[in-house]
C-alpha cells in the first residue's frame, strides 16, 4: 500500500511568488533570488517556517518575490525585527536580506549587535559598492576615489571591509560568494542555514546600471581563476588557472607564491575555518592587490545562541520567582503622582 502521509517534496516553484520582479535588467539580484529559491527546498525546513526580513534598498524587495512569510521593514532595522521574530518563535528559519548601504551605514549599529549576540538568524548582504535605489551615490563599501553623484571629485572615505567588520563584532560565521557563481552561491546558502548562530554571508553583486563591472576581476572568465581563492577547509590554499599559485606565510604576512619553483603544496597555508586568527588574515586579502580574493567560508565556530540563553534564563527566573503576573506588575506599589 502506498504511503500518502509523507509531505510532497518542495521545489523552486513553491518559493516563487506571484509578484512581478522589478529590478533593473542585468541586476545581480536576479541570480541571488533564483539560487535562494532553488536552495530553500533542499534545507529540509517546512515552507511555513521560513521568514525573510528586509530593510530598505534594491535588495529589500526580496521578501515580495519569495513565496514565504516576510517583512519589509525600515532602513537598517531588519536585524532588530529578525531578532524579535526568532526570540518569539525559535523554530522559525529567519533570513535577513540587506545591502551594503542598509547594513553598514544606517544599519551598522544593529548589524554589529546582532552579530555579537549570536542570534540564530541568517544575514545575506548584497554588496554592490553603491547606493542603487537612490540612483548611484557612494556607499560604505565604495573604494577611495569613487566618483558618483554624491562624490563628483571622488570619495574620501575609507571603505568598510564587510568580513572584517563581522569578525570584529565577534560573528560566529563569516563567508563570501558572488552572484554569478551560482553553484558556489547555493553551497554557501546551505552552509549559512546549517550554522547555528548568526551567519553573515557577503555576496558580491553587480549593479549593472550604477556600478557595472565592480567585480570584473573575480567574474570575467579570462582573469577570475587567477584572482579568486576558493577556500576549502583542511586543504592548502591553491588557486590560478593552472592551479600553480598558492598562499604561504612569510613571517606573519601572507604572500602569493608560484608552485613548482622550489615550492610545493606542503609549504602552503592550509585553510582552517575554525581559526579566528587565520580568518582575520583572509578578510584583509581584499585590501592587498597582490593577493587573491577569498571565497567560501572564512570563519565558523560554535557558540551558545542568544535565544537559547534567554529561554534558559527565563526558566530559571520562573523557578525562583514563579510565573509572574503582568497585571499585578502594572498595578504595583511603586507609583507616584505628578502635580
Number of C-alpha atoms within 10 A of each C-alpha: 3 4 5 7 6 6 7 7 10 17 14 16 12 16 21 17 14 10 10 8 14 10 14 14 11 13 17 22 25 20 18 25 20 17 22 19 21 18 19 22 18 13 12 9 14 14 17 11 13 18 21 24 26 31 26 22 21 21 27 25 21 24 22 20 19 23 21 17 15 19 19 18 17 15 18 24 22 29 31 17 18 26 22 14 18 20 17 11 13 17 12 19 20 24 25 29 26 31 31 27 28 29 30 23 17 13 23 18 14 17 24 20 16 23 26 18 20 23 26 28 28 26 28 24 24 28 26 27 28 26 25 22 14 9 12 19 22 28 26 22 21 27 19 13 15 20 17 20 12 13 14 12 11 15 19 13 15 12 15 17 17 24 25 18 18 23 23 13 16 19 26 24 28 28 28 25 25 25 24 19 15 16 13 18 24 21 14 23 23 16 18 25 19 12 17 21 28 26 29 27 27 24 25 23 28 26 25 16 14 19 20 14 16 19 17 13 17 23 20 12 10 11 14 18 19 20 20 20 24 19 24 17 15 11 13 19 22 25 20 17 13 9 13 16 22 24 23 21 13 9 7 8 8 17 18 18 19 15 17 10 8 7 14 14 18 9 15 22 19 19 20 20 22 17 13 17 12 16 22 16 15 23 24 16 18 15 11 10 9 12 21 27 23 22 23 23 25 29 27 23 15 12 13 13 16 20 21 14 12 12 13 12 11 13 14 12 13 12 9 9 9 10 11 10 8 9 8 9 10 10 9 9 8 7 7 6 4 3 3
